[in-house]
């Protein structure tokens, strides 16, 4: 079951990456950061369970950076239209 959860987390990250490469979504888009956060958060939990320190560092950092992207996207949405 842990393998299935890991694959789903990886697919979320890879889907965001592929969507960006194909020009379907920009990194500043909220959903790009949400997909990265969800995928990396799942993989962070897996890394904790498996006691994989390198993987924990990678995915934990990815999750934190993605969370920052979510906050940035939300702040951008709340800006008045004239601020763009």
Steps between C-alpha positions, in 0.01 A plus 500: 500500500788736578630448146164601352494817713859578394413460133199731537717764667761472226231521231369826648847656476565359155162618370574857609847480347369365168218755490756774542726363228210472255399858579166407652576656837751750637700452823327809640162325464343391828426146374863446402609567858210301646588192294866533598412546865261205516742270320803603702308490830392142429856404408631675814277280715622192312860610559432533873340154513789344307759702695661631179681816611612616155154449357351674805726800442413517131125456532464700822677795339291457184183508711608817682595678178170392340313629803674834450381488136143444618516802731655711224231400251225575751653839582516577128131418458403738776688791344281770347469474118692828458805348677568266206 
